[in-house]
Each structure stands twice: as C-alpha cells, then as structure tokens.
Amino acid sequence: MSLDPYHRRVKHVMSTVVVTAAAQDTLHEALVLMHENRLSTLPVVDARERCVGIISASDLIELACQLEQEISDLGRVSEVSRQWLIEKLTEHDLGHQPLSARMTASVMSISPEATLAAAAAEMLRHRVHHLPVLDDQGKLRGILSTMDILNAFVEGAGSK
C-alpha cells in the first residue's frame, strides 16, 4: 500500500470502530455517549446499521444557543408573553427529544474506495469535519475525520 496520501484510499485510514446512536435515542443519551467517548460527531444508524443521520457537537451547541436566547428573551417580554415563553420552554425539554428530531438527516458520506484527496474535497465543499464511510448498501463501515486525513499526509511526507 502506498503512503502517498493523494492515492491512499479512505478504507486504509478510516476509524473502523465507530460509536453510534439510534434515531430513537434521546439528545441526552447522545450527549453522554459523545462525552464518555470524547467524540464530536455521532452517526445515527437504523437496525440494519445503515446511516440515517448524524449529530455533532456543533448541532448541540446551536441548540444550546437557541435555548439561551429563549431564556434571555424572558426578561424582555410582557407578562402574557413571558408565561407563553415559559410554557414553550417547559414543553421543549430538549434532553428528552429523540435524535430523529434534531439530527442532520442528509448525511454527507464517502465510499471506502474513495481517495483521501476526494474525501478532503468533500469535507471542504460541505464544511464538515467527519464523513461516515458507507458501503454500497448504505451500511456504516467506518468514519473518516479531518485528523485521519492530516495524519495520512504527515505519514506520507515522512516516507519520502
């Protein structure tokens, strides 16, 4: 296998041990999984291990910012509106929402046979840091991160 990162395949550098979640898992469960495993992205799979979505730390931060804004708005509204907003926040209960309600369903992915250069181009084009690696049936086979690509380029440079 060549160490030239421009010709290396995704399958040679991807992580094959992937922590995943199910669509019916809650946001809280996903956050715990991400924290315990020091992950910033969690693929969401169905019973046949097909990738049906993805949730990232960025998604969770965005949700927290939205909630923060709603809480901040409490101080700027009339009493009637304040009561309505409190009721909405109570209903919200983000932690108990299923991932299916908040995950990104249109997942950018890559084939195990793709080159690292093609994967890097996809990451740049879609502004993502992780690509689920899917086989022809859409089954999750691994995950590729920007760090995996950087490591491959460092290894390739060291072999010359």
mmCIF file of the C-alpha atoms, coordinates in Angstrom:
data_MODEL
# 
_entry.id   MODEL 
# 
loop_
_atom_site.group_PDB 
_atom_site.id 
_atom_site.type_symbol 
_atom_site.label_atom_id 
_atom_site.label_alt_id 
_atom_site.label_comp_id 
_atom_site.label_asym_id 
_atom_site.label_entity_id 
_atom_site.label_seq_id 
_atom_site.pdbx_PDB_ins_code 
_atom_site.Cartn_x 
_atom_site.Cartn_y 
_atom_site.Cartn_z 
_atom_site.occupancy 
_atom_site.B_iso_or_equiv 
_atom_site.pdbx_formal_charge 
_atom_site.auth_seq_id 
_atom_site.auth_comp_id 
_atom_site.auth_asym_id 
_atom_site.auth_atom_id 
_atom_site.pdbx_PDB_model_num 
ATOM 1   C CA . MET A 1 1   ? 0.000   0.000  0.000  1.00 0.00 ? 1   MET A CA 1 
ATOM 2   C CA . SER A 1 2   ? 1.348   3.379  -0.999 1.00 0.00 ? 2   SER A CA 1 
ATOM 3   C CA . LEU A 1 3   ? 1.745   6.020  1.690  1.00 0.00 ? 3   LEU A CA 1 
ATOM 4   C CA . ASP A 1 4   ? 1.173   8.752  -0.900 1.00 0.00 ? 4   ASP A CA 1 
ATOM 5   C CA . PRO A 1 5   ? -1.888  10.464 0.636  1.00 0.00 ? 5   PRO A CA 1 
ATOM 6   C CA . TYR A 1 6   ? -3.179  11.521 -2.788 1.00 0.00 ? 6   TYR A CA 1 
ATOM 7   C CA . HIS A 1 7   ? -3.577  7.882  -3.788 1.00 0.00 ? 7   HIS A CA 1 
ATOM 8   C CA . ARG A 1 8   ? -4.438  6.273  -0.455 1.00 0.00 ? 8   ARG A CA 1 
ATOM 9   C CA . ARG A 1 9   ? -7.982  5.043  -0.036 1.00 0.00 ? 9   ARG A CA 1 
ATOM 10  C CA . VAL A 1 10  ? -10.365 6.021  2.719  1.00 0.00 ? 10  VAL A CA 1 
ATOM 11  C CA . LYS A 1 11  ? -10.550 2.383  3.863  1.00 0.00 ? 11  LYS A CA 1 
ATOM 12  C CA . HIS A 1 12  ? -6.854  2.488  4.799  1.00 0.00 ? 12  HIS A CA 1 
ATOM 13  C CA . VAL A 1 13  ? -7.120  5.392  7.255  1.00 0.00 ? 13  VAL A CA 1 
ATOM 14  C CA . MET A 1 14  ? -10.740 5.499  8.482  1.00 0.00 ? 14  MET A CA 1 
ATOM 15  C CA . SER A 1 15  ? -11.702 4.533  12.008 1.00 0.00 ? 15  SER A CA 1 
ATOM 16  C CA . THR A 1 16  ? -13.497 1.198  11.876 1.00 0.00 ? 16  THR A CA 1 
ATOM 17  C CA . VAL A 1 17  ? -14.641 1.148  15.474 1.00 0.00 ? 17  VAL A CA 1 
ATOM 18  C CA . VAL A 1 18  ? -17.472 3.660  15.432 1.00 0.00 ? 18  VAL A CA 1 
ATOM 19  C CA . VAL A 1 19  ? -19.680 4.641  18.344 1.00 0.00 ? 19  VAL A CA 1 
ATOM 20  C CA . THR A 1 20  ? -23.214 5.109  17.022 1.00 0.00 ? 20  THR A CA 1 
ATOM 21  C CA . ALA A 1 21  ? -26.662 6.023  18.254 1.00 0.00 ? 21  ALA A CA 1 
ATOM 22  C CA . ALA A 1 22  ? -30.165 5.063  17.175 1.00 0.00 ? 22  ALA A CA 1 
ATOM 23  C CA . ALA A 1 23  ? -32.717 7.571  15.903 1.00 0.00 ? 23  ALA A CA 1 
ATOM 24  C CA . GLN A 1 24  ? -34.965 6.940  18.908 1.00 0.00 ? 24  GLN A CA 1 
ATOM 25  C CA . ASP A 1 25  ? -32.155 7.650  21.404 1.00 0.00 ? 25  ASP A CA 1 
ATOM 26  C CA . THR A 1 26  ? -32.532 10.980 23.196 1.00 0.00 ? 26  THR A CA 1 
ATOM 27  C CA . LEU A 1 27  ? -30.330 14.022 22.835 1.00 0.00 ? 27  LEU A CA 1 
ATOM 28  C CA . HIS A 1 28  ? -29.250 13.477 26.446 1.00 0.00 ? 28  HIS A CA 1 
ATOM 29  C CA . GLU A 1 29  ? -28.164 9.898  25.676 1.00 0.00 ? 29  GLU A CA 1 
ATOM 30  C CA . ALA A 1 30  ? -26.251 11.109 22.626 1.00 0.00 ? 30  ALA A CA 1 
ATOM 31  C CA . LEU A 1 31  ? -24.513 13.800 24.657 1.00 0.00 ? 31  LEU A CA 1 
ATOM 32  C CA . VAL A 1 32  ? -23.482 11.242 27.289 1.00 0.00 ? 32  VAL A CA 1 
ATOM 33  C CA . LEU A 1 33  ? -22.123 8.917  24.575 1.00 0.00 ? 33  LEU A CA 1 
ATOM 34  C CA . MET A 1 34  ? -20.204 11.768 22.995 1.00 0.00 ? 34  MET A CA 1 
ATOM 35  C CA . HIS A 1 35  ? -18.781 12.859 26.354 1.00 0.00 ? 35  HIS A CA 1 
ATOM 36  C CA . GLU A 1 36  ? -17.833 9.367  27.526 1.00 0.00 ? 36  GLU A CA 1 
ATOM 37  C CA . ASN A 1 37  ? -16.113 8.554  24.242 1.00 0.00 ? 37  ASN A CA 1 
ATOM 38  C CA . ARG A 1 38  ? -14.628 12.019 23.636 1.00 0.00 ? 38  ARG A CA 1 
ATOM 39  C CA . LEU A 1 39  ? -16.429 12.386 20.314 1.00 0.00 ? 39  LEU A CA 1 
ATOM 40  C CA . SER A 1 40  ? -17.564 15.460 18.466 1.00 0.00 ? 40  SER A CA 1 
ATOM 41  C CA . THR A 1 41  ? -19.755 13.567 15.996 1.00 0.00 ? 41  THR A CA 1 
ATOM 42  C CA . LEU A 1 42  ? -22.127 10.647 16.357 1.00 0.00 ? 42  LEU A CA 1 
ATOM 43  C CA . PRO A 1 43  ? -23.533 8.753  13.361 1.00 0.00 ? 43  PRO A CA 1 
ATOM 44  C CA . VAL A 1 44  ? -27.158 7.690  13.762 1.00 0.00 ? 44  VAL A CA 1 
ATOM 45  C CA . VAL A 1 45  ? -27.930 4.224  12.395 1.00 0.00 ? 45  VAL A CA 1 
ATOM 46  C CA . ASP A 1 46  ? -31.024 2.086  11.916 1.00 0.00 ? 46  ASP A CA 1 
ATOM 47  C CA . ALA A 1 47  ? -31.423 -1.581 12.906 1.00 0.00 ? 47  ALA A CA 1 
ATOM 48  C CA . ARG A 1 48  ? -29.597 -2.685 9.721  1.00 0.00 ? 48  ARG A CA 1 
ATOM 49  C CA . GLU A 1 49  ? -26.612 -0.409 10.528 1.00 0.00 ? 49  GLU A CA 1 
ATOM 50  C CA . ARG A 1 50  ? -27.453 1.987  7.710  1.00 0.00 ? 50  ARG A CA 1 
ATOM 51  C CA . CYS A 1 51  ? -26.516 5.579  8.440  1.00 0.00 ? 51  CYS A CA 1 
ATOM 52  C CA . VAL A 1 52  ? -29.750 7.586  8.664  1.00 0.00 ? 52  VAL A CA 1 
ATOM 53  C CA . GLY A 1 53  ? -28.349 10.746 10.215 1.00 0.00 ? 53  GLY A CA 1 
ATOM 54  C CA . ILE A 1 54  ? -25.592 12.417 12.144 1.00 0.00 ? 54  ILE A CA 1 
ATOM 55  C CA . ILE A 1 55  ? -25.435 14.669 15.197 1.00 0.00 ? 55  ILE A CA 1 
ATOM 56  C CA . SER A 1 56  ? -22.428 16.801 16.041 1.00 0.00 ? 56  SER A CA 1 
ATOM 57  C CA . ALA A 1 57  ? -21.219 18.898 18.919 1.00 0.00 ? 57  ALA A CA 1 
ATOM 58  C CA . SER A 1 58  ? -21.865 21.916 16.686 1.00 0.00 ? 58  SER A CA 1 
ATOM 59  C CA . ASP A 1 59  ? -25.532 20.875 16.403 1.00 0.00 ? 59  ASP A CA 1 
ATOM 60  C CA . LEU A 1 60  ? -25.787 20.601 20.184 1.00 0.00 ? 60  LEU A CA 1 
ATOM 61  C CA . ILE A 1 61  ? -24.086 23.965 20.710 1.00 0.00 ? 61  ILE A CA 1 
ATOM 62  C CA . GLU A 1 62  ? -26.523 25.552 18.267 1.00 0.00 ? 62  GLU A CA 1 
ATOM 63  C CA . LEU A 1 63  ? -29.447 24.078 20.221 1.00 0.00 ? 63  LEU A CA 1 
ATOM 64  C CA . ALA A 1 64  ? -27.995 25.397 23.476 1.00 0.00 ? 64  ALA A CA 1 
ATOM 65  C CA . CYS A 1 65  ? -27.626 28.865 21.928 1.00 0.00 ? 65  CYS A CA 1 
ATOM 66  C CA . GLN A 1 66  ? -31.250 28.799 20.785 1.00 0.00 ? 66  GLN A CA 1 
ATOM 67  C CA . LEU A 1 67  ? -32.349 27.830 24.282 1.00 0.00 ? 67  LEU A CA 1 
ATOM 68  C CA . GLU A 1 68  ? -30.141 30.550 25.795 1.00 0.00 ? 68  GLU A CA 1 
ATOM 69  C CA . GLN A 1 69  ? -31.774 33.113 23.507 1.00 0.00 ? 69  GLN A CA 1 
ATOM 70  C CA . GLU A 1 70  ? -35.256 31.961 24.538 1.00 0.00 ? 70  GLU A CA 1 
ATOM 71  C CA . ILE A 1 71  ? -34.304 32.249 28.226 1.00 0.00 ? 71  ILE A CA 1 
ATOM 72  C CA . SER A 1 72  ? -32.773 35.668 27.643 1.00 0.00 ? 72  SER A CA 1 
ATOM 73  C CA . ASP A 1 73  ? -35.989 36.786 25.950 1.00 0.00 ? 73  ASP A CA 1 
ATOM 74  C CA . LEU A 1 74  ? -37.877 36.182 29.202 1.00 0.00 ? 74  LEU A CA 1 
ATOM 75  C CA . GLY A 1 75  ? -36.567 39.473 30.560 1.00 0.00 ? 75  GLY A CA 1 
ATOM 76  C CA . ARG A 1 76  ? -37.750 41.487 27.544 1.00 0.00 ? 76  ARG A CA 1 
ATOM 77  C CA . VAL A 1 77  ? -41.354 40.406 27.138 1.00 0.00 ? 77  VAL A CA 1 
ATOM 78  C CA . SER A 1 78  ? -44.700 41.282 28.676 1.00 0.00 ? 78  SER A CA 1 
ATOM 79  C CA . GLU A 1 79  ? -46.166 39.112 31.437 1.00 0.00 ? 79  GLU A CA 1 
ATOM 80  C CA . VAL A 1 80  ? -48.526 37.341 28.984 1.00 0.00 ? 80  VAL A CA 1 
ATOM 81  C CA . SER A 1 81  ? -45.699 36.658 26.555 1.00 0.00 ? 81  SER A CA 1 
ATOM 82  C CA . ARG A 1 82  ? -43.416 35.609 29.411 1.00 0.00 ? 82  ARG A CA 1 
ATOM 83  C CA . GLN A 1 83  ? -45.934 32.989 30.531 1.00 0.00 ? 83  GLN A CA 1 
ATOM 84  C CA . TRP A 1 84  ? -46.256 31.729 26.948 1.00 0.00 ? 84  TRP A CA 1 
ATOM 85  C CA . LEU A 1 85  ? -42.466 31.522 26.599 1.00 0.00 ? 85  LEU A CA 1 
ATOM 86  C CA . ILE A 1 86  ? -42.117 29.656 29.909 1.00 0.00 ? 86  ILE A CA 1 
ATOM 87  C CA . GLU A 1 87  ? -44.719 27.154 28.725 1.00 0.00 ? 87  GLU A CA 1 
ATOM 88  C CA . LYS A 1 88  ? -42.870 26.703 25.424 1.00 0.00 ? 88  LYS A CA 1 
ATOM 89  C CA . LEU A 1 89  ? -39.550 26.162 27.213 1.00 0.00 ? 89  LEU A CA 1 
ATOM 90  C CA . THR A 1 90  ? -41.176 23.600 29.511 1.00 0.00 ? 90  THR A CA 1 
ATOM 91  C CA . GLU A 1 91  ? -42.615 21.757 26.514 1.00 0.00 ? 91  GLU A CA 1 
ATOM 92  C CA . HIS A 1 92  ? -39.267 21.936 24.740 1.00 0.00 ? 92  HIS A CA 1 
ATOM 93  C CA . ASP A 1 93  ? -37.404 19.614 27.116 1.00 0.00 ? 93  ASP A CA 1 
ATOM 94  C CA . LEU A 1 94  ? -34.545 19.209 24.659 1.00 0.00 ? 94  LEU A CA 1 
ATOM 95  C CA . GLY A 1 95  ? -32.797 16.423 26.516 1.00 0.00 ? 95  GLY A CA 1 
ATOM 96  C CA . HIS A 1 96  ? -35.698 14.037 26.046 1.00 0.00 ? 96  HIS A CA 1 
ATOM 97  C CA . GLN A 1 97  ? -36.197 14.687 22.342 1.00 0.00 ? 97  GLN A CA 1 
ATOM 98  C CA . PRO A 1 98  ? -35.285 11.792 20.048 1.00 0.00 ? 98  PRO A CA 1 
ATOM 99  C CA . LEU A 1 99  ? -32.245 12.258 17.843 1.00 0.00 ? 99  LEU A CA 1 
ATOM 100 C CA . SER A 1 100 ? -34.513 11.888 14.821 1.00 0.00 ? 100 SER A CA 1 
ATOM 101 C CA . ALA A 1 101 ? -35.997 15.304 15.686 1.00 0.00 ? 101 ALA A CA 1 
ATOM 102 C CA . ARG A 1 102 ? -32.620 17.103 15.728 1.00 0.00 ? 102 ARG A CA 1 
ATOM 103 C CA . MET A 1 103 ? -30.114 15.088 13.688 1.00 0.00 ? 103 MET A CA 1 
ATOM 104 C CA . THR A 1 104 ? -28.955 16.042 10.227 1.00 0.00 ? 104 THR A CA 1 
ATOM 105 C CA . ALA A 1 105 ? -30.704 13.511 8.016  1.00 0.00 ? 105 ALA A CA 1 
ATOM 106 C CA . SER A 1 106 ? -28.997 14.407 4.734  1.00 0.00 ? 106 SER A CA 1 
ATOM 107 C CA . VAL A 1 107 ? -25.625 12.929 5.616  1.00 0.00 ? 107 VAL A CA 1 
ATOM 108 C CA . MET A 1 108 ? -22.578 13.659 3.511  1.00 0.00 ? 108 MET A CA 1 
ATOM 109 C CA . SER A 1 109 ? -20.740 10.351 3.225  1.00 0.00 ? 109 SER A CA 1 
ATOM 110 C CA . ILE A 1 110 ? -17.897 8.703  1.342  1.00 0.00 ? 110 ILE A CA 1 
ATOM 111 C CA . SER A 1 111 ? -17.094 5.268  -0.068 1.00 0.00 ? 111 SER A CA 1 
ATOM 112 C CA . PRO A 1 112 ? -14.275 3.183  1.427  1.00 0.00 ? 112 PRO A CA 1 
ATOM 113 C CA . GLU A 1 113 ? -12.721 3.090  -2.059 1.00 0.00 ? 113 GLU A CA 1 
ATOM 114 C CA . ALA A 1 114 ? -12.579 6.881  -2.472 1.00 0.00 ? 114 ALA A CA 1 
ATOM 115 C CA . THR A 1 115 ? -9.197  8.585  -2.297 1.00 0.00 ? 115 THR A CA 1 
ATOM 116 C CA . LEU A 1 116 ? -8.266  10.779 0.633  1.00 0.00 ? 116 LEU A CA 1 
ATOM 117 C CA . ALA A 1 117 ? -7.998  13.716 -1.759 1.00 0.00 ? 117 ALA A CA 1 
ATOM 118 C CA . ALA A 1 118 ? -11.627 13.177 -2.829 1.00 0.00 ? 118 ALA A CA 1 
ATOM 119 C CA . ALA A 1 119 ? -12.695 12.863 0.818  1.00 0.00 ? 119 ALA A CA 1 
ATOM 120 C CA . ALA A 1 120 ? -10.871 16.073 1.748  1.00 0.00 ? 120 ALA A CA 1 
ATOM 121 C CA . ALA A 1 121 ? -12.550 17.874 -1.154 1.00 0.00 ? 121 ALA A CA 1 
ATOM 122 C CA . GLU A 1 122 ? -15.979 16.669 0.042  1.00 0.00 ? 122 GLU A CA 1 
ATOM 123 C CA . MET A 1 123 ? -15.254 17.838 3.586  1.00 0.00 ? 123 MET A CA 1 
ATOM 124 C CA . LEU A 1 124 ? -14.248 21.265 2.339  1.00 0.00 ? 124 LEU A CA 1 
ATOM 125 C CA . ARG A 1 125 ? -17.201 21.531 -0.034 1.00 0.00 ? 125 ARG A CA 1 
ATOM 126 C CA . HIS A 1 126 ? -19.725 20.660 2.674  1.00 0.00 ? 126 HIS A CA 1 
ATOM 127 C CA . ARG A 1 127 ? -17.830 22.266 5.565  1.00 0.00 ? 127 ARG A CA 1 
ATOM 128 C CA . VAL A 1 128 ? -17.810 19.121 7.708  1.00 0.00 ? 128 VAL A CA 1 
ATOM 129 C CA . HIS A 1 129 ? -15.099 17.504 9.804  1.00 0.00 ? 129 HIS A CA 1 
ATOM 130 C CA . HIS A 1 130 ? -16.342 13.922 9.649  1.00 0.00 ? 130 HIS A CA 1 
ATOM 131 C CA . LEU A 1 131 ? -17.632 11.698 6.876  1.00 0.00 ? 131 LEU A CA 1 
ATOM 132 C CA . PRO A 1 132 ? -19.390 8.418  7.585  1.00 0.00 ? 132 PRO A CA 1 
ATOM 133 C CA . VAL A 1 133 ? -17.920 5.731  5.351  1.00 0.00 ? 133 VAL A CA 1 
ATOM 134 C CA . LEU A 1 134 ? -20.728 3.734  3.757  1.00 0.00 ? 134 LEU A CA 1 
ATOM 135 C CA . ASP A 1 135 ? -20.710 0.627  1.590  1.00 0.00 ? 135 ASP A CA 1 
ATOM 136 C CA . ASP A 1 136 ? -22.892 0.181  -1.497 1.00 0.00 ? 136 ASP A CA 1 
ATOM 137 C CA . GLN A 1 137 ? -25.913 -0.721 0.657  1.00 0.00 ? 137 GLN A CA 1 
ATOM 138 C CA . GLY A 1 138 ? -25.536 2.407  2.807  1.00 0.00 ? 138 GLY A CA 1 
ATOM 139 C CA . LYS A 1 139 ? -24.222 0.374  5.733  1.00 0.00 ? 139 LYS A CA 1 
ATOM 140 C CA . LEU A 1 140 ? -21.812 2.185  8.051  1.00 0.00 ? 140 LEU A CA 1 
ATOM 141 C CA . ARG A 1 141 ? -18.303 0.763  7.700  1.00 0.00 ? 141 ARG A CA 1 
ATOM 142 C CA . GLY A 1 142 ? -16.297 3.467  9.438  1.00 0.00 ? 142 GLY A CA 1 
ATOM 143 C CA . ILE A 1 143 ? -15.843 7.177  9.889  1.00 0.00 ? 143 ILE A CA 1 
ATOM 144 C CA . LEU A 1 144 ? -13.226 9.489  8.456  1.00 0.00 ? 144 LEU A CA 1 
ATOM 145 C CA . SER A 1 145 ? -12.163 12.661 10.232 1.00 0.00 ? 145 SER A CA 1 
ATOM 146 C CA . THR A 1 146 ? -10.044 15.599 9.212  1.00 0.00 ? 146 THR A CA 1 
ATOM 147 C CA . MET A 1 147 ? -7.479  14.337 11.736 1.00 0.00 ? 147 MET A CA 1 
ATOM 148 C CA . ASP A 1 148 ? -7.338  10.975 9.913  1.00 0.00 ? 148 ASP A CA 1 
ATOM 149 C CA . ILE A 1 149 ? -6.562  12.818 6.681  1.00 0.00 ? 149 ILE A CA 1 
ATOM 150 C CA . LEU A 1 150 ? -3.957  15.046 8.337  1.00 0.00 ? 150 LEU A CA 1 
ATOM 151 C CA . ASN A 1 151 ? -2.269  12.016 9.876  1.00 0.00 ? 151 ASN A CA 1 
ATOM 152 C CA . ALA A 1 152 ? -2.134  10.321 6.466  1.00 0.00 ? 152 ALA A CA 1 
ATOM 153 C CA . PHE A 1 153 ? -0.494  13.380 4.940  1.00 0.00 ? 153 PHE A CA 1 
ATOM 154 C CA . VAL A 1 154 ? 2.066   13.526 7.762  1.00 0.00 ? 154 VAL A CA 1 
ATOM 155 C CA . GLU A 1 155 ? 2.835   9.814  7.339  1.00 0.00 ? 155 GLU A CA 1 
ATOM 156 C CA . GLY A 1 156 ? 3.142   10.289 3.565  1.00 0.00 ? 156 GLY A CA 1 
ATOM 157 C CA . ALA A 1 157 ? 5.516   13.219 3.976  1.00 0.00 ? 157 ALA A CA 1 
ATOM 158 C CA . GLY A 1 158 ? 7.675   11.220 6.403  1.00 0.00 ? 158 GLY A CA 1 
ATOM 159 C CA . SER A 1 159 ? 8.089   8.323  3.980  1.00 0.00 ? 159 SER A CA 1 
ATOM 160 C CA . LYS A 1 160 ? 9.685   10.435 1.245  1.00 0.00 ? 160 LYS A CA 1 
# 
